[in-house]
């Protein structure tokens, strides 16, 4: 993976549950890590092919391999929230990750 292509600063967050002062359960997104990545929108035939497997996929995020990145997290870039649908380790070489994402939060 060429470092020059990783020009977007992406923050990954995890949903955590805690107890509020009144004793009620509170959910909030907490930062896990901030990495350099490439955020790309899918278009044309790539979008069509991606939607055959994932109907909500609208883009990809490429980054260096990290074992703590999974589909339970969400990504944030320039104020936009991306839901992670799939985490792909090309050729299972642990060199890079390709995340299939859609913009917005899916509950």
C-alpha positions as CSV (number, residue, x, y, z in Angstrom):
1,X,0.0,0.0,0.0
2,X,1.4,3.3,-1.1
3,X,1.6,5.9,1.8
4,X,0.8,8.8,-0.6
5,X,-2.7,7.4,-1.2
6,X,-3.5,7.5,2.5
7,X,-4.3,11.2,2.8
8,X,-7.5,11.1,4.8
9,X,-7.5,11.2,8.6
10,X,-10.2,8.8,9.7
11,X,-11.4,8.2,13.3
12,X,-12.8,4.8,14.3
13,X,-15.3,4.7,17.2
14,X,-16.9,2.0,19.3
15,X,-20.3,2.1,21.0
16,X,-20.0,1.8,24.8
17,X,-22.6,1.4,27.5
18,X,-22.3,3.0,30.9
19,X,-24.5,4.0,33.8
20,X,-25.5,7.6,34.2
21,X,-25.7,9.5,37.4
22,X,-29.4,8.6,37.8
23,X,-28.6,4.9,37.3
24,X,-29.9,4.6,33.8
25,X,-28.0,3.0,31.0
26,X,-26.2,5.5,28.7
27,X,-24.7,4.7,25.3
28,X,-22.0,6.8,23.6
29,X,-19.5,6.5,20.9
30,X,-15.9,6.5,22.1
31,X,-12.8,7.0,19.9
32,X,-10.7,3.8,19.4
33,X,-8.1,5.1,17.0
34,X,-7.3,7.7,14.4
35,X,-5.5,6.5,11.2
36,X,-4.4,7.6,7.8
37,X,-6.7,6.1,5.2
38,X,-8.1,6.5,1.7
39,X,-11.9,7.2,1.6
40,X,-13.5,6.5,-1.8
41,X,-17.0,6.6,-3.1
42,X,-18.1,3.8,-5.4
43,X,-19.5,4.6,-8.7
44,X,-20.7,2.9,-11.9
45,X,-20.1,-0.8,-12.1
46,X,-18.2,-1.0,-8.9
47,X,-21.2,0.3,-7.0
48,X,-23.4,-2.2,-8.8
49,X,-21.1,-5.1,-8.1
50,X,-20.8,-4.1,-4.4
51,X,-24.5,-3.9,-4.0
52,X,-25.0,-7.5,-5.2
53,X,-23.6,-8.6,-1.8
54,X,-24.2,-5.5,0.4
55,X,-27.3,-3.4,-0.6
56,X,-26.2,-0.4,1.5
57,X,-22.5,-0.2,0.4
58,X,-21.7,3.2,-1.0
59,X,-17.9,3.4,-0.6
60,X,-14.7,2.0,0.7
61,X,-12.1,2.9,3.2
62,X,-8.6,1.5,2.7
63,X,-6.0,1.5,5.5
64,X,-3.0,-0.3,6.7
65,X,-3.8,-3.6,8.6
66,X,-4.9,-3.3,12.2
67,X,-6.3,-6.3,14.1
68,X,-8.6,-4.0,16.2
69,X,-10.7,-2.8,13.2
70,X,-14.0,-4.7,12.8
71,X,-17.6,-4.2,11.7
72,X,-18.7,-3.3,15.3
73,X,-17.0,0.0,14.9
74,X,-18.0,3.1,12.9
75,X,-15.7,5.5,10.9
76,X,-15.8,9.3,10.9
77,X,-14.3,11.5,8.3
78,X,-14.9,15.2,7.8
79,X,-18.0,15.1,10.0
80,X,-19.5,12.2,8.1
81,X,-20.3,8.9,9.8
82,X,-19.7,5.7,8.0
83,X,-21.2,2.3,9.0
84,X,-18.8,-0.6,8.3
85,X,-20.5,-3.5,6.6
86,X,-17.5,-5.7,5.9
87,X,-13.8,-5.8,6.7
88,X,-11.7,-7.4,4.0
89,X,-8.0,-8.5,4.4
90,X,-6.9,-8.8,0.7
91,X,-5.2,-12.1,0.2
92,X,-5.1,-12.6,4.0
93,X,-1.6,-11.0,4.1
94,X,-2.3,-8.7,7.0
95,X,-0.8,-5.8,5.1
96,X,-4.0,-3.7,4.4
97,X,-7.7,-3.6,5.1
98,X,-10.5,-2.7,2.7
99,X,-13.7,-1.6,4.5
100,X,-17.1,-1.7,2.7
101,X,-19.0,1.2,4.1
102,X,-22.2,3.3,3.8
103,X,-22.7,6.8,4.9
104,X,-24.9,7.3,7.9
105,X,-25.7,5.2,10.9
106,X,-27.8,2.0,10.6
107,X,-29.6,1.1,13.9
